[in-house]
Amino acid sequence: MKRYVLGLTLLGSIHLVGCADTQSKADCQPGDAECNSRPVGDGKSDGWDDKNDPAVMAQHLEYHLEQLPKKGWRDKPVWKDTYPEAVGKAESVWADTYWPASQGSHNARWQGSDVKSPLEKYDVAFNNAPGCDTQPAMYGTGAKANWDTYNQCAGPAAKWQTENYEEIGLMHNGIDDDGDGTIDDYGSDGIDGVQGWWGSCHAWTPASQLVPEPQHAVTMNGVTFEIGDIKALIQNAFDRTSAVMLGGRCNAKEITHDVHGSANDDCSDVNPGAMHVVMTNFLGINTLPLVEDRTANYQVWNQPVVGYEITKQDKVDAATAMKCIGATGDTYTYNTDATDLYEVRMTVSYVVEGSPGTSPIGYRNNVSTDDYHYILEVGSTGKVIGGRYCSDAENNHIDFLWSPTGSWHPSNPNVDVDNIKKLIKAAVAPQ
């Protein structure tokens, strides 16, 4: 399944607990637990640049390789203090559909044609808008006329989503928007430009970690919201999420690898040294939300990261490291600040999509894994200072990592966050 680009507002870093000591500046890394920040080192091409610097994700990190745990798992919920009533009932993360744009997003009638969509139910309960009895096909012959009729009776939240969200309206506007010779139907670039991988994974991934999964249906203002409805509305409310981000987004459909290029280029990062530091700190040392774009190319597949395990971490000589990354020679020619090199294999566990339903599904039956192979660069004091993917992982790696920082709101102007919070509280309260 494929998803739409993430819609993030990048804010300041999360702050972790840490303390300072009297170690020298040369012993420090940006965001180091015991040091004040210093400029990024001058390693040739693998010492991280600004967008790959772990300090953009959090201050007061641990960088010493020997102190970084070799495995970690998201057992404790991030939301435990905000929703104590859900502790012991809801799992720490939850799976959900990414609500594809091509199927109507959160306005899709997932329970059948005769049951209102999540946004249609929201309109009835909170916008005093009874809406339409039926909903037409999203695209195809006659779609424009049918949706013109629908929008005359639809409530404001459902209508806005259909007309504006992720260009859904292009699928039934009667125009050949992508110039491929088809009107409101499949062509060379999706349905008038709306592609099947567009959706709201950028909203599901933070929501599934910052609020608990609804545990039962809720009736509010005379409308019954099933678990699947509430999860859709939570995603809608998380459409704009403040976050910090590590790595640059690759926009290439086909990645051309250059063994002499920088490990921080948009289609070569996220720098594996920075990934190693963030993964081990966020999941091994602390309990912090973490999201990955698991595809290295232009498509964005956001997934909640729930665990990692380092299955190999062997110190190697320069010749072995060079061979691993697809280069030749007995001298390591990349990050010249590195005094030690390690060959590392890491398995990352992440949550894949589920389906909307009337019961909670948690995440444990929706976990998949990816394996990453890289050279880790370590400085003279034993701290990770960079890294480079080995040749078998150079085009198959995490594109970027990000973490929500707590602020979220819908793009749909007719959805109120306070109402969504009431639904969440009611859906995890004792019945």
N, C-alpha and C positions, 0 to 999 in steps of 0.2 A: 504494500500500500504506500501511496506517495502523498506528500503533504506540501502545503503552501509555505512561502517564506515567513520567517518569524517576524512579528511586529514588536520590537523591544524598544523601550526607552532606556538608554544606558545612563546609569547614575554612578555615584561613588561606591567604593568597595565595601564589602562586609568587613566588619572589624572583629577579629578573634582575640581571645585572651592571650596575653604575652607579657614579657618583661624584658628589660634591657640589661646588658652587662657591659664590661669594659673592654671587650674584644676590639681589635684594631679594625679600621675601616676596610682594609684590604681583605678582611675575613668575612665581609658582609655581602648579602644579596638584597636586592630591593624586596621589601616586605618581610625581611628576615625577622625571626622571633626575638632575637636578642640584640639586634642592631638597628640603628637608624637607617633610613633609605639612602642609597647612593646611586649614581648613574649606572646604567647597564654597562658591563665590561666590553672590551674591544675585541672579543673573540671573532675570528674571521667571518664565519657565516652561520654558526649554530648557536652562539650565545644569544638568548632571546632579545628581540626588539621590543618596542613599546607594546604592540598589540599581543605579543606572546609572553609578556612579563607576568609571572604569577601574581605579582603585587596588584594587578588590576582586578583580580578576583577577591583578594583578601589581604589585609595587613597581618603581620605577626605569624608568618608561616614557619614551619620547620623545613629546613633544606638539607640537613645532614642525612646522607644516604642510610647510614646505620640506624637512624632513628625513625625511618619511614617504614610503617608496617607493610608486610608483604601481602596482606589481604584485608578487606573491609567489607561490611555489608550494612545496608540501610535497615537496621532492626528497629531503631527508635523513631517514632514519628516526629517530624519537625514541628507539627502543629499541637503537640501534647499539652502545652501550657495554655494555648488559646481555646482548645476544645477538650478539656479534661473529661467531659462526659463520654467522649468517643474512645478514650484509651481502653484497650482491652477488648474492644468490639470491632473497630475499623482497623484494617491493615495500614502500614505506614505509607503506602503508595497505592494508587488504584489505576487499573487499565480502563480504557474507554475507546470508542471509535473516534476517529479524527474528524467526523462530520464533514464529508467531502463537499466542496463547493458545488460540484457538478450535480449533486443530489439535493441541493437546497440548503446545506449547512444546518443550522439549528432550527430551521423552519421545515425540516423534513418530517413527514408523517411516518415515523419509524414503526408504529404499531398497526399500520394499515391505513387505507384511504379514508376510512370513516372515523378515525381518531385524530384529534387535533395535534399539531406539532408542539414541541416545547414552547416556542415563541408564541404560537397561537393561544396556548393555555395561559401564558404569561399575560397576554393582552386581555383575556377575559378576566383574570384574577386581579390585575393591578392597573390596567389602563381602561377599564370599563368599556371594552370593545368586544362584542360577541363574535366578530369575524365571519368567515365564510363556511358554508356547509361542506364544500368540496374544494379540492386543490388540483389544478391541472398538471399535465406532464411538463417537466422542466424545459424541454426543448422539442423541436420537431415541427411538423406541419401544423399550422394554426396556433402555434405557441404564443405568438404575440397577442393575438386577439383574446385568447383565453386568459393570459396573465393581466391584460388590461382590465378585463372584467373582475378578476380576482382582487386586484389592487384597489378596486372601488369599494369592496366590502371588508378587506383585510384590516386588522388592527395595526396601529402604528409600528410596533416592534417587528411584526411579521413582514409588513410592507417594506420597511427600511432594509431589512436583511435581504429580501428578494431583489430589491432594486439596486442596492449599493455595495453589499458585502462581497469582497473579493471578485468583483466584476460579474457576479451571478446574472445581473440583468442583461448582459451581452448575449446570453443563451436564448433569450426570447424577446429581442427588440426588433426583429424583422430586417436586420442589417448584416451584411457579410463583413463582420468587423475585422477578421484577419486576412481578408482578401484571397481566400483559397477556393472560391467558387461555390461554397455552400452557405446557406443562410439558416441560422438557428439549428444546426445539426453538426454531426461529426465531420471533421475535415482533416487537414494536414497538421493542425495544431490544436487538438482538443475540440471542444464545441465552441466555435467562434472565439478561440483563444483561451477559453477556460479549460485548464488541464486537469486530468483525473487525480494528480497528486496534490492539488491545492486543497487545503482544509484548515483546521484549527489545532494542529499538533503544537503550535507555538503557545497555545492557551492551555491545552490539556496537560502538557508537561509540567508547568509550574503549579497549576491548580491541583494536580494529583499528588503533589508533595506538600503544599502549603495549607490545604484544608482536607478534612477527612472525607472518605467516601460516604455518601448517604446510605443509611442502613435500612430504611423503610420508606414507603410512600407517605406523602404529606397532603392533607386537604387544607387549603387556605382560600378564604373568600369564596367558598363553594366549589372550588376547582381542585381535583385530585391530580397531584404531580407524582408520577412514578419515579423510581430511582433514575431511570434513563433520562427522563425529562429534566430532573434536577441537575444531573451531571452535565447535560447539554447547556443549561442555563449558567452553571458555574463556568464552563468554558467560555461562554459568551461574555461573562463579566471579567474574565482574565484576558481578553483580547489585547489589551494594552497592559503590559507588565514591565515594571522597572527591573533592570537586570544589569549585571556585569558580565563581560564577555572576554574570552581568551581565544585568540586566533582570528584570522581573517577568512571571510567567506570566499570560496572558490566559485567563479561564475563560468568556468569552462565545461563544456559537455564532454570533451575528451582531454585528459590531462597528458601533457607531454613532459616527461621527466628529464631533468638535467642534473646529472650526478655532481656537477660542479656548481649548481645553483645554491641559493640560500635555503636553509631549513625553515626559514620564516616566511617564504613566499606564500601567497594566499592559497595556492594549490598544493603546497608542501607541508603547511602547518595543519593542525596546531602543533607547535614544536613539541616533540615527544618528551624532552626534558621538562618542559613546563607542564605538560599533561601529567607526567609522573608525580611532580610535586603537588599539583592540585588534587589529583585523584586520591593520593595517599593522605593528604590533609583533610579533604572534605569527607571522605568515607572511612578512612582508617583511623584518624586521630579525632576528628570531630563528627558531628551529625549535622550536615548542611545539605541543602537541596542542590542537585547537580543535573544538568541536561546536556546531552551531546547531539550534535548533528553528525550522524554516523556515516554519512556518505561524503566522500572527498570531492565530488564534482558539483555541478550547479544545482542539483536538486537538494532540497533541505528535508531531511528525515529526522525531526526532533524526537528524542526518546529520553524518558527518565532513567538516569543511571542509578542502579541499586547496589552494585558491588563490583569488586575487582579482586583478582588474585595474580600475584607475580609467580609464575611457574619456573622462571629461570632468571638468575641474576649473577652472571659469572664475569669476573674480571678477565679482560682479554688484552693481548698486545695490540700495537698499532696495526700490524699487518692483517690480523684477524678482523679488526674493526673495519678497516678499509675494504676488505673483501666482502664483509657483510652488507655494506652500503653500496656495493657495486663499483667500487673504485679499485685502484691498484697501488702498490707501493708499500714500503715498510715504515713510512712516516705518516702520522696522522696530520693531515693538511687543513683541517677545518677549524674547529675551535682551538686556537693556540694557547688558550688559558687552561685547557684541560690537562691534568697531570695523570689521571687514571680514567680508564675506559671500561665500561661494562656492557656486555651483551644481555639484553633483557627481553623476556617474553611476558606479556601481560594479557590476561583474559578479562574482558569487561562484560559485566552482566547488565542488561537493560530491559525495560518493560516494552512489550509490543502491544499493539492495539487489541481491543476486545470488541464486543458488540453491545449496543444498548439493551437493557433488560429491566426486569422488575425485581431483581435480587442483586445484592452487592457481589462483586466478583473478585475484589482484592487485586492481587497482581501475581501471586506465586505460580499460577498456571499460565502466565503470560510472560515468562522470562526467556530471553534468548541471549546468546553470547557472541562476541567477536574477539579475535586474537590479534595482538599487535606485537611486532618484532622491531627492536630498535637498539641503537647504541646510546648509552647514557654517558654524558660527559661530566666528570667530577673534578673539582678543583683541589688545591693542595691541602685544604682544611677539611676535606671530606664532604663538601657540599655540592649538590647538583647544580651545574651552571649551564646546561644545554643538552642537546641531543639531536639525533638524526635517524630517520627510519631506515631499516635494512631494505634491500631491493625487493623482497617479497611483500613488503607492506607499503612501498612508496606511493602507490596509487590506490591503496585500500586502507584508509585510516580515518580517524575522527577529523572532520573539517574544522569545527570549533566547539568549545565548551562554554556554557553560560550558567549563571545562577540567579534566580529571582531574588530581589532584595525586599520584597514585601508590599510594594504599592501596585495596585491593579485596578483597572476599570474597563468598562465595555466601550467599544467604538460605536455601538448602536445607541443613539441618544435617547431612545425610548425604553431602555432597560436601566433600572436603578439598583446600584450595588447593595443598598440597604435591604431591598426586597430579597435579593439573592442570599444575603447573610441570614435573613430570617428563615429562608428555606433550609439552609445548611443546618442551622441550629435545631430546627424542628425535626430534620431528617436523621439526626444522631441522638436526639433526646429519647429517654425511655418511653415506650408506648403504654 
